[in-house]
C-alpha cells in the first residue's frame, strides 16, 4: 500500500488533519482527507463552511468500530446500538464496503468520515470494483500513513 502515497512523503501533515486524527482509534493503515473542506477552492470564501471528508483504511474494521464507539458513540446513528460486529457486517455487506458517519460536529465545522477494510480498499484500488474509494482519490486530497516518513 505504501506505493500509493510515496510521492507525498515529503508533504507535512496539516495541523487540522493532525487534530482530527487524535479523536479516532490510533494507527489506521492509511487515512486521507479530501475535497473542498481540505483545500481552498474558487468560490468558497471560508473553508470551514465546507464539510471535511475523511476515510480511514483499517485492518480490522470491527475492532476499529469497537474502539471508536468507546470515544465517539455520538458520531453513529441508531446503528450504534447493534454493536461493532453488526456495524462491520453492514459495512462490508452493503454498498461499497465503506461505513460512513456523517454530519459530525467538530471544531466549529462538520465532518464526515468513512471506514473501509484494508482488503476492500486494495481491491477497489486494483480492480475498481465500486469506484467509490478510488473515486474519492481523484479529488484533491491529503494522505496520512503512520510510519511513512
C-alpha positions in Angstrom: 0.0 0.0 0.0 2.9 2.4 0.6 3.3 2.7 -3.2 0.0 4.5 -3.3 1.4 7.5 -1.5 5.2 7.5 -2.0 5.0 10.7 -4.0 3.5 12.5 -1.0 6.0 11.5 1.7 7.5 15.0 1.6 4.2 16.6 2.5 3.8 17.7 6.1 0.6 16.7 7.8 -1.7 19.7 8.3 -2.4 20.8 11.8 -6.2 20.3 11.2 -5.7 16.8 10.0 -3.4 16.0 12.9 -6.0 17.2 15.4 -8.7 15.2 13.6 -6.6 12.0 13.8 -6.3 12.4 17.6 -10.0 11.8 18.1 -10.1 8.4 16.4 -8.6 5.0 17.1 -4.8 5.0 16.6 -2.8 3.9 13.6 -5.0 3.3 10.7 -3.2 1.7 7.8 -4.0 4.8 5.8 -6.2 7.8 6.3 -6.9 10.6 4.0 -9.0 13.8 3.9 -10.3 15.1 0.6 -12.4 17.7 -1.1 -13.4 21.3 -0.6 -13.1 21.1 3.2 -9.4 20.4 2.9 -8.2 22.7 0.1 -9.4 26.3 -0.6 -11.4 26.3 -3.8 -12.6 29.1 -6.0 -15.9 30.5 -4.9 -15.6 29.2 -1.3 -14.7 32.1 1.0 -14.5 30.2 4.2 -13.1 26.6 4.0 -14.7 25.8 7.5 -18.1 26.2 5.9 -17.4 23.1 3.8 -17.6 19.6 5.2 -14.3 18.0 6.0 -14.3 14.5 4.4 -12.1 11.6 5.6 -11.6 7.9 5.0 -9.8 5.5 7.3 -8.4 2.3 5.9 -8.0 -0.3 8.7 -7.0 -3.9 9.0 -9.8 -4.9 11.4 -12.9 -2.7 11.0 -14.9 -4.5 13.7 -12.1 -3.7 16.2 -11.9 -0.1 14.9 -15.6 0.4 15.4 -15.4 -1.1 18.9 -12.7 1.4 19.9 -14.4 4.3 18.1 -17.7 3.6 19.8 -16.0 4.0 23.2 -14.9 7.5 22.4 -17.2 8.7 19.7 -20.5 6.9 20.1 -22.5 10.1 19.3 -21.0 10.1 15.8 -23.0 7.0 15.0 -26.7 6.8 14.1 -29.1 4.4 15.9 -27.0 1.6 14.4 -24.5 2.0 17.3 -26.9 0.0 19.4 -26.3 -3.0 17.1 -22.6 -3.1 18.2 -19.3 -3.3 16.3 -19.9 -6.7 14.8 -23.1 -5.7 13.1 -21.6 -2.4 12.0 -18.9 -4.3 10.4 -21.4 -6.7 8.7 -23.3 -3.7 7.4 -20.1 -2.0 6.2 -18.8 -5.0 4.3 -22.2 -6.3 3.1 -23.9 -3.3 1.7 -22.8 -0.9 -1.0 -19.2 -0.1 -1.5 -17.8 -1.6 1.7 -17.5 1.8 3.5 -19.3 2.7 6.7 -19.8 6.5 7.0 -20.7 8.7 9.9 -22.0 12.0 8.6 -22.8 15.4 9.9 -20.5 15.1 12.9 -19.8 18.4 14.6 -16.1 19.0 15.2 -14.2 22.3 15.8 -17.0 24.6 14.6 -17.4 22.7 11.4 -19.0 19.5 10.1 -17.1 16.3 9.2 -18.0 13.0 7.6 -15.8 10.0 7.8 -15.8 6.5 6.4 -14.1 3.3 7.4 -13.1 0.6 5.0 -11.2 -2.6 5.4 -7.7 -2.7 4.0 -8.6 -5.7 1.8 -11.6 -4.0 0.3 -9.6 -0.8 -0.2 -6.9 -2.6 -2.1 -9.5 -4.5 -4.1 -11.1 -1.2 -5.1 -7.7 0.4 -6.0 -6.7 -2.5 -8.1 -10.0 -3.7 -9.7 -12.2 -0.6 -9.4 -15.0 -2.8 -8.1 -17.1 0.0 -6.9 -15.1 3.1 -7.8 -16.2 4.6 -4.6 -13.0 5.0 -2.6 -10.8 5.1 -5.8 -13.1 7.9 -7.0 -12.5 9.8 -3.8 -8.8 9.7 -4.5 -9.4 11.6 -7.8 -10.4 14.6 -5.7 -7.7 16.9 -4.2 -6.7 15.1 -1.0 -4.1 14.7 1.7 -3.0 11.2 2.8 -1.5 10.1 6.1 0.2 6.7 6.7 1.7 6.0 10.1 5.4 5.4 9.8 5.6 6.5 6.2 8.0 9.3 6.8 
